[in-house]
Amino acid sequence: MSSKVPRPRGYFTLHYRLLRYLGLGWWHDPGEGDTRNFFGWYLYYAIVTQLVWVVGFVALETIDPFIGEKDLDRFMFSLSFVITHDLTFIKLCIFYFRNEEIQDIVHTLEIVLYNFYQNNKKNHATLKISKIFTGSFVFFGWITIGNTNVYGTIQDIRWKAQTAKLNDTALIPPRTLPQPIYIPWNYQADASYISTFILETVGLLWTGHIVMTVDTFIGSVILHMSTQFAILQEALITAYDRTIYKLHASIRNNNDEMNDTTEDGEQFIDMDDIENTVKAQCSQIQIDSAIEDTLKNCFRQHQVLISCVEKFATTYSYGFMTQLLSSMAAICVIMVQVSQDASSFKSIRLVTSLAFFIAMIIQLALQCFTANELTLQASRVADAVMHSKWERMSPSHRRLLMMTMMRAQRPLRLSAAGFANMNNDCFLAIMKAAYSYYAVLSQKQTM
């Protein structure tokens, strides 16, 4: 284990705080050892926030496209939000009712696996990548919501300028909100309009952050699982050398000055000399026993990882299905909106549509690309066995390595409730399907 690089803490602290604040369960850092959910006053807080900002706001948002006559711009822009938010309900149910299972998975990644071989440098790099794609998704999400409000404010200023020129008998055009949403009360007066504007803004921020937090959290979990498989590969490749090095250290009674691996997990210097010294000082039985202990540690690490991935795949399979359905529909709809805004030169609306389009692609890519990396890294464990200096080990050790290789050759995949595997091919298929539907819709509009 690397002693020069400090152990990272709080893999998902930011996500946990946001999930707790958004009313999605009482989430705890793994080190706290507390996996309780919805206790005491927090239960009432969760019920109120979800009824007001999720059920209430999304219900009004869902009704809007189908009430009265709507122009195509308003309908398509509203529909893209409706699709994303409505299908998120399935994800929310998973986070509500499978809270303990998800927290147990995170506990395994952040606590349990540190009982085995770890590379803190790789864990820090994974945390950095997680922060980058989380920040990217949040950035484009904020641009979408912020530009929506800017566009709505400009439209309201134009509405005031237009109505100021009208006489008392003229028909006053209706005052519109930034985001198309059905409001069951009259909000044309200034006081009610401002309060409704604030209500809508808070609702968009609340529901938007739920979507962004859930999706980036899931992407981060998958990425950390794939990193653990990469670390396991390193553990297998260096298993023989680490064992010999430990035996050599015990011979010299100098454990404090020697580490079992370098910071980057590279091969030890003068390994042949060290090995000859160990073979001269230790019996073959002692060497075989030490190698067996090291290999068993790797095998247990592999089993823990497999169990973790399988539990996660079972827990979140319907969440992946929701992601594919919402992404395909939302990307298709927003592509129509982008083409409409680009053709009519609505610069502010175009920025909003493009930001939302990029956010939807990142949302899908997060889970497809990380899931593909997980499957790839899990399969590479078999290659790591081939590079583990098995030729220097006894036949019994080779049989154990063979069993590990055979298990690693059975692919570990995350699936969308069994309908599709989450990987790069799935991402491309969704994008192609969305473009096909967009082409059909665009053709309908020109006819």
PyMOL commands that set and color helices and strands:
alter all, ss='L'
color gray80, all
select helices_A, chain A and resi 13-21+30-32+41-66+72-97+99-110+112-115+120-164+190-237+239-252+255-257+271-281+284-315+317-344+347-386+390-392+395-408+424-446
alter helices_A, ss='H'
color red, helices_A
deselect
rebuild
show_as cartoon
